[in-house]
Amino acid sequence: MPFYERVIGVPSGESLFCASLVLAVMVVPYIATGTYGAFQSIPEEYREAGNALGVAKGYLIIKILAPLAYQNMISSITLAFARAAGETMAVLMLAGNTLTVPVSWFAKGEPLSALIALEIGTAEVGSHQYQALFAAGLVLLLFVSSINFTIYYLNERRSV
């Protein structure tokens, strides 16, 4: 955040942009590992056949290997997205923890997962606040589920 404060020139580095940047860095290992595993799961015969035919390495990767690893790559991206959507503590510390509607990407805010984590301990069971927190959890669940169903639908449509 100190680097962010110096570059952007805001008094506090806590913002939705900073939280998004850190989340992006956090999910890169999930995507990279999943993509690496997807390419390693392809039988060696495909690579050997492409090399025997004299196919360029870029063409071999893009036109032969990537379509074979597509579903596994999409699965790793989905896993990384679900990890980012459920991340609470990093977002809680970096987003500014302000319960207001953000006016810009560089303003402070509070994502749903952080809101639930902060306030569930103080909410009285059965109160309006308690029910609102469960409603926020339902919204988060529906959002992540809709992303998963969309990706599943796109995978099924592509494989047909």
CYANA upper distance limits for C-alpha pairs under 8 A (distance plus 0.5 A):
  1 MET  CA      5 GLU  CA      6.50
  1 MET  CA     12 SER  CA      8.41
  1 MET  CA     13 GLY  CA      5.33
  1 MET  CA     14 GLU  CA      7.59
  1 MET  CA     18 CYS  CA      7.96
  2 PRO  CA      6 ARG  CA      6.77
  2 PRO  CA     13 GLY  CA      7.11
  3 PHE  CA      7 VAL  CA      6.66
  4 TYR  CA      8 ILE  CA      6.37
  4 TYR  CA      9 GLY  CA      8.15
  4 TYR  CA     13 GLY  CA      6.34
  4 TYR  CA     18 CYS  CA      8.12
  5 GLU  CA      9 GLY  CA      5.71
  5 GLU  CA     10 VAL  CA      5.84
  5 GLU  CA     11 PRO  CA      6.91
  5 GLU  CA     12 SER  CA      6.74
  5 GLU  CA     13 GLY  CA      5.50
  6 ARG  CA     10 VAL  CA      8.00
 13 GLY  CA     18 CYS  CA      7.61
 13 GLY  CA     94 LEU  CA      8.29
 14 GLU  CA     18 CYS  CA      6.98
 14 GLU  CA     19 ALA  CA      8.13
 14 GLU  CA     93 MET  CA      8.23
 14 GLU  CA     94 LEU  CA      5.52
 14 GLU  CA     95 ALA  CA      5.75
 14 GLU  CA     96 GLY  CA      5.26
 14 GLU  CA    107 ALA  CA      8.36
 14 GLU  CA    108 LYS  CA      6.74
 15 SER  CA     19 ALA  CA      6.88
 15 SER  CA     94 LEU  CA      6.83
 15 SER  CA     95 ALA  CA      5.04
 15 SER  CA     96 GLY  CA      6.19
 15 SER  CA    105 TRP  CA      7.75
 15 SER  CA    106 PHE  CA      5.68
 15 SER  CA    107 ALA  CA      5.59
 15 SER  CA    108 LYS  CA      4.94
 15 SER  CA    109 GLY  CA      7.29
 16 LEU  CA     20 SER  CA      6.52
 16 LEU  CA     94 LEU  CA      7.87
 16 LEU  CA     95 ALA  CA      5.33
 16 LEU  CA     96 GLY  CA      8.13
 16 LEU  CA    105 TRP  CA      6.24
 16 LEU  CA    106 PHE  CA      6.43
 16 LEU  CA    107 ALA  CA      6.81
 16 LEU  CA    108 LYS  CA      6.45
 16 LEU  CA    109 GLY  CA      6.78
 17 PHE  CA     21 LEU  CA      6.61
 17 PHE  CA     95 ALA  CA      8.28
 17 PHE  CA    105 TRP  CA      6.10
 17 PHE  CA    106 PHE  CA      6.03
 17 PHE  CA    107 ALA  CA      8.46
 18 CYS  CA     22 VAL  CA      6.80
 18 CYS  CA     94 LEU  CA      6.87
 18 CYS  CA     95 ALA  CA      7.43
 18 CYS  CA    106 PHE  CA      8.36
 19 ALA  CA     23 LEU  CA      6.64
 19 ALA  CA     90 ALA  CA      7.73
 19 ALA  CA     91 VAL  CA      5.89
 19 ALA  CA     94 LEU  CA      5.51
 19 ALA  CA     95 ALA  CA      5.80
 20 SER  CA     24 ALA  CA      6.59
 20 SER  CA     91 VAL  CA      8.46
 21 LEU  CA     25 VAL  CA      6.94
 22 VAL  CA     26 MET  CA      6.65
 22 VAL  CA     90 ALA  CA      8.34
 23 LEU  CA     27 VAL  CA      6.80
 23 LEU  CA     84 ALA  CA      6.64
 23 LEU  CA     90 ALA  CA      8.26
 23 LEU  CA     91 VAL  CA      8.19
 24 ALA  CA     28 VAL  CA      6.95
 24 ALA  CA     84 ALA  CA      8.42
 25 VAL  CA     29 PRO  CA      8.42
 26 MET  CA     84 ALA  CA      8.35
 27 VAL  CA     31 ILE  CA      7.01
 27 VAL  CA     80 ALA  CA      5.79
 27 VAL  CA     81 PHE  CA      7.94
 27 VAL  CA     83 ARG  CA      7.78
 27 VAL  CA     84 ALA  CA      7.22
 28 VAL  CA     32 ALA  CA      6.46
 28 VAL  CA     80 ALA  CA      8.21
 29 PRO  CA     33 THR  CA      6.33
 30 TYR  CA     34 GLY  CA      6.50
 30 TYR  CA     76 SER  CA      7.01
 30 TYR  CA     77 ILE  CA      8.02
 30 TYR  CA     79 LEU  CA      7.90
 30 TYR  CA     80 ALA  CA      6.07
 31 ILE  CA     35 THR  CA      6.48
 31 ILE  CA     73 MET  CA      8.07
 31 ILE  CA     76 SER  CA      5.85
 31 ILE  CA     77 ILE  CA      5.97
 31 ILE  CA     80 ALA  CA      6.74
 32 ALA  CA     36 TYR  CA      6.51
 33 THR  CA     37 GLY  CA      6.60
 33 THR  CA     76 SER  CA      8.46
 34 GLY  CA     38 ALA  CA      6.58
 34 GLY  CA     72 ASN  CA      7.64
 34 GLY  CA     73 MET  CA      6.74
 34 GLY  CA     75 SER  CA      8.29
 34 GLY  CA     76 SER  CA      5.36
 34 GLY  CA     77 ILE  CA      8.32
 35 THR  CA     39 PHE  CA      6.80
 35 THR  CA     69 ALA  CA      8.31
 35 THR  CA     72 ASN  CA      7.59
 35 THR  CA     73 MET  CA      5.53
 35 THR  CA     76 SER  CA      7.27
 36 TYR  CA     40 GLN  CA      6.67
 37 GLY  CA     41 SER  CA      6.61
 38 ALA  CA     42 ILE  CA      7.53
 38 ALA  CA     69 ALA  CA      5.68
 38 ALA  CA     70 TYR  CA      8.37
 38 ALA  CA     72 ASN  CA      5.85
 38 ALA  CA     73 MET  CA      6.64
 39 PHE  CA     65 LEU  CA      7.55
 39 PHE  CA     66 ALA  CA      8.10
 39 PHE  CA     69 ALA  CA      6.35
 41 SER  CA     69 ALA  CA      8.40
 42 ILE  CA     46 TYR  CA      7.96
 42 ILE  CA     65 LEU  CA      7.89
 42 ILE  CA     68 LEU  CA      7.62
 42 ILE  CA     69 ALA  CA      7.61
 43 PRO  CA     47 ARG  CA      8.26
 44 GLU  CA     48 GLU  CA      6.76
 45 GLU  CA     49 ALA  CA      6.40
 46 TYR  CA     50 GLY  CA      6.70
 46 TYR  CA     64 ILE  CA      8.30
 46 TYR  CA     65 LEU  CA      8.13
 47 ARG  CA     51 ASN  CA      6.66
 47 ARG  CA     60 LEU  CA      7.96
 47 ARG  CA     65 LEU  CA      8.42
 48 GLU  CA     52 ALA  CA      6.48
 49 ALA  CA     53 LEU  CA      6.72
 50 GLY  CA     54 GLY  CA      6.88
 50 GLY  CA     55 VAL  CA      5.88
 50 GLY  CA     60 LEU  CA      6.80
 51 ASN  CA     55 VAL  CA      6.29
 51 ASN  CA     56 ALA  CA      8.28
 55 VAL  CA     59 TYR  CA      7.11
 55 VAL  CA     60 LEU  CA      6.74
 56 ALA  CA     60 LEU  CA      6.63
 57 LYS  CA     61 ILE  CA      6.74
 58 GLY  CA     62 ILE  CA      6.58
 59 TYR  CA     63 LYS  CA      6.02
 59 TYR  CA     64 ILE  CA      7.83
 60 LEU  CA     64 ILE  CA      5.70
 60 LEU  CA     65 LEU  CA      6.80
 61 ILE  CA     65 LEU  CA      5.37
 61 ILE  CA     66 ALA  CA      6.30
 62 ILE  CA     66 ALA  CA      5.80
 62 ILE  CA     67 PRO  CA      7.98
 63 LYS  CA     67 PRO  CA      7.17
 64 ILE  CA     68 LEU  CA      7.27
 65 LEU  CA     69 ALA  CA      6.78
 66 ALA  CA     70 TYR  CA      6.24
 69 ALA  CA     73 MET  CA      6.60
 70 TYR  CA     74 ILE  CA      6.67
 71 GLN  CA     75 SER  CA      6.67
 71 GLN  CA    155 ASN  CA      7.14
 72 ASN  CA     76 SER  CA      6.83
 73 MET  CA     77 ILE  CA      6.83
 74 ILE  CA     78 THR  CA      6.59
 74 ILE  CA    151 ILE  CA      8.17
 75 SER  CA     79 LEU  CA      6.65
 76 SER  CA     80 ALA  CA      6.64
 77 ILE  CA     81 PHE  CA      6.61
 78 THR  CA     82 ALA  CA      6.65
 78 THR  CA    148 ASN  CA      7.40
 78 THR  CA    151 ILE  CA      8.18
 79 LEU  CA     83 ARG  CA      6.66
 80 ALA  CA     84 ALA  CA      6.73
 81 PHE  CA     85 ALA  CA      6.57
 82 ALA  CA     86 GLY  CA      6.63
 82 ALA  CA    144 VAL  CA      7.18
 83 ARG  CA     87 GLU  CA      6.58
 85 ALA  CA    113 SER  CA      8.35
 85 ALA  CA    144 VAL  CA      7.74
 86 GLY  CA    113 SER  CA      6.94
 87 GLU  CA     91 VAL  CA      7.21
 87 GLU  CA    113 SER  CA      7.58
 88 THR  CA     92 LEU  CA      6.36
 88 THR  CA    113 SER  CA      5.91
 88 THR  CA    114 ALA  CA      5.60
 88 THR  CA    117 ALA  CA      7.76
 89 MET  CA     93 MET  CA      6.74
 89 MET  CA    114 ALA  CA      7.49
 90 ALA  CA     94 LEU  CA      6.64
 91 VAL  CA     95 ALA  CA      5.97
 91 VAL  CA    110 GLU  CA      8.48
 91 VAL  CA    111 PRO  CA      7.84
 91 VAL  CA    114 ALA  CA      7.43
 92 LEU  CA     96 GLY  CA      7.47
 92 LEU  CA     97 ASN  CA      6.42
 92 LEU  CA    110 GLU  CA      7.46
 92 LEU  CA    111 PRO  CA      8.14
 92 LEU  CA    114 ALA  CA      5.81
 93 MET  CA     97 ASN  CA      7.51
 95 ALA  CA    108 LYS  CA      6.08
 95 ALA  CA    109 GLY  CA      6.03
 95 ALA  CA    110 GLU  CA      6.68
 95 ALA  CA    111 PRO  CA      8.30
 96 GLY  CA    108 LYS  CA      5.22
 96 GLY  CA    109 GLY  CA      6.20
 96 GLY  CA    110 GLU  CA      7.32
 97 ASN  CA    108 LYS  CA      7.38
 97 ASN  CA    109 GLY  CA      6.27
 97 ASN  CA    110 GLU  CA      5.45
 97 ASN  CA    114 ALA  CA      8.38
 98 THR  CA    108 LYS  CA      6.50
 98 THR  CA    109 GLY  CA      5.41
 98 THR  CA    110 GLU  CA      6.03
 99 LEU  CA    109 GLY  CA      6.69
 99 LEU  CA    110 GLU  CA      6.22
100 THR  CA    108 LYS  CA      8.48
100 THR  CA    109 GLY  CA      6.67
100 THR  CA    110 GLU  CA      8.00
101 VAL  CA    109 GLY  CA      7.28
102 PRO  CA    107 ALA  CA      6.13
102 PRO  CA    108 LYS  CA      6.78
102 PRO  CA    109 GLY  CA      6.17
103 VAL  CA    107 ALA  CA      6.88
110 GLU  CA    114 ALA  CA      6.80
110 GLU  CA    115 LEU  CA      6.80
111 PRO  CA    115 LEU  CA      6.74
112 LEU  CA    116 ILE  CA      6.71
112 LEU  CA    136 ALA  CA      6.98
112 LEU  CA    137 GLY  CA      7.89
112 LEU  CA    140 LEU  CA      7.47
113 SER  CA    117 ALA  CA      6.72
113 SER  CA    137 GLY  CA      8.06
113 SER  CA    140 LEU  CA      8.18
114 ALA  CA    118 LEU  CA      6.58
115 LEU  CA    119 GLU  CA      6.64
115 LEU  CA    133 LEU  CA      8.38
116 ILE  CA    120 ILE  CA      6.13
116 ILE  CA    133 LEU  CA      6.34
116 ILE  CA    136 ALA  CA      7.92
116 ILE  CA    137 GLY  CA      7.71
117 ALA  CA    121 GLY  CA      8.23
119 GLU  CA    123 ALA  CA      6.75
119 GLU  CA    133 LEU  CA      8.27
120 ILE  CA    130 TYR  CA      7.39
120 ILE  CA    133 LEU  CA      7.46
123 ALA  CA    127 SER  CA      7.57
123 ALA  CA    129 GLN  CA      6.49
123 ALA  CA    130 TYR  CA      5.74
124 GLU  CA    129 GLN  CA      8.02
124 GLU  CA    130 TYR  CA      6.76
125 VAL  CA    130 TYR  CA      6.49
126 GLY  CA    130 TYR  CA      6.51
126 GLY  CA    131 GLN  CA      7.11
127 SER  CA    131 GLN  CA      6.82
128 HIS  CA    132 ALA  CA      6.49
129 GLN  CA    133 LEU  CA      6.68
130 TYR  CA    134 PHE  CA      6.96
131 GLN  CA    135 ALA  CA      6.66
132 ALA  CA    136 ALA  CA      6.65
133 LEU  CA    137 GLY  CA      6.74
134 PHE  CA    138 LEU  CA      6.66
135 ALA  CA    139 VAL  CA      6.75
136 ALA  CA    140 LEU  CA      6.76
137 GLY  CA    141 LEU  CA      6.59
138 LEU  CA    142 LEU  CA      6.54
139 VAL  CA    143 PHE  CA      6.57
140 LEU  CA    144 VAL  CA      6.77
141 LEU  CA    145 SER  CA      6.44
142 LEU  CA    146 SER  CA      6.40
143 PHE  CA    147 ILE  CA      6.93
144 VAL  CA    148 ASN  CA      6.78
145 SER  CA    149 PHE  CA      6.56
146 SER  CA    150 THR  CA      6.50
147 ILE  CA    151 ILE  CA      6.72
148 ASN  CA    152 TYR  CA      6.59
149 PHE  CA    153 TYR  CA      6.50
150 THR  CA    154 LEU  CA      6.67
151 ILE  CA    155 ASN  CA      6.60
152 TYR  CA    156 GLU  CA      6.67
153 TYR  CA    157 ARG  CA      6.55
154 LEU  CA    158 ARG  CA      6.53
155 ASN  CA    159 SER  CA      6.68
156 GLU  CA    160 VAL  CA      6.93
